[in-house]
Amino acid sequence: MEAPAAPHNPAETQLTVTSPEQMRELGRRLAKLLRAGDLVMLTGELGAGKTTLTRGLGEGLGVRGAVTSPTFVIARVHPSLGDGPPLVHVDAYRLSGGLDEMEDLDLDVSLPESVIVVEWGEGKVEELTEDRLQVVIHRTVGDTTDEVRRVALTGLGERWESVDLESLAA
């Protein structure tokens, strides 16, 4: 598989989230910007809020089933309860290989009709598409009582050139 062409000018925004409920709400708002064929890569330390954000995405997309961490099953498919796309939630934490190991999940087959969210996907799924949304969640390391998260969203590729990520701050 060829490496994708260099991404176009990225759309970017940075937000501060101060509670798990705000992280879920961010997911619900982000879901309104997503469509079938979108790849969302989530990066952040353990406990940063990746699954909480994805739970909000699932609520916003109106999918079936509780969105929980797929760490041990690697991937879960949540079908749409309406006419929207299904959510494919992947946790690549336990996968050591790159795209080769990810190919067993057939994400390239699911991508055109689904929204695919990959936790811990950096260095593993970029070759699926040059159009992707990278979400990096920073939290204070070692201080488990601090709920403040800095969330950086970067849209890469043509798909994201006209998307107003700044609208998520509203």
Disulfide bonds with the S-S distance in Angstrom:
none
